[in-house]
Amino acid sequence: MSLNNEDIAELLESYDNNSKALRNNILRLIWYMRGSVTLEEGFAMSHADRDMINSLIKENLETTKNTGLPFY
């Protein structure tokens, strides 16, 4: 595969954006888990595991919102 400088710059920017999104997702996950998951454990999780935990977090936030129970 041969890329010109502009294509390489776009590819690197895409990689950087994906990396930032992943880090953001993991940091949010460990914040919601209130210390039960470390940063290292968050990065060691599979994509599927992170997706399942994120879905559970969303469900719990929605339940908390609907019931009026305190979240924090």
Rosetta blueprint (number, residue, H / E / L):
1 M L
2 S L
3 L L
4 N L
5 N H
6 E H
7 D H
8 I H
9 A H
10 E H
11 L H
12 L H
13 E H
14 S H
15 Y H
16 D H
17 N H
18 N H
19 S H
20 K H
21 A H
22 L H
23 R H
24 N H
25 N H
26 I H
27 L H
28 R H
29 L H
30 I H
31 W H
32 Y H
33 M L
34 R L
35 G L
36 S L
37 V L
38 T L
39 L H
40 E H
41 E H
42 G H
43 F H
44 A H
45 M L
46 S L
47 H H
48 A H
49 D H
50 R H
51 D H
52 M H
53 I H
54 N H
55 S H
56 L H
57 I H
58 K H
59 E H
60 N H
61 L H
62 E H
63 T H
64 T H
65 K H
66 N H
67 T H
68 G L
69 L L
70 P L
71 F L
72 Y L
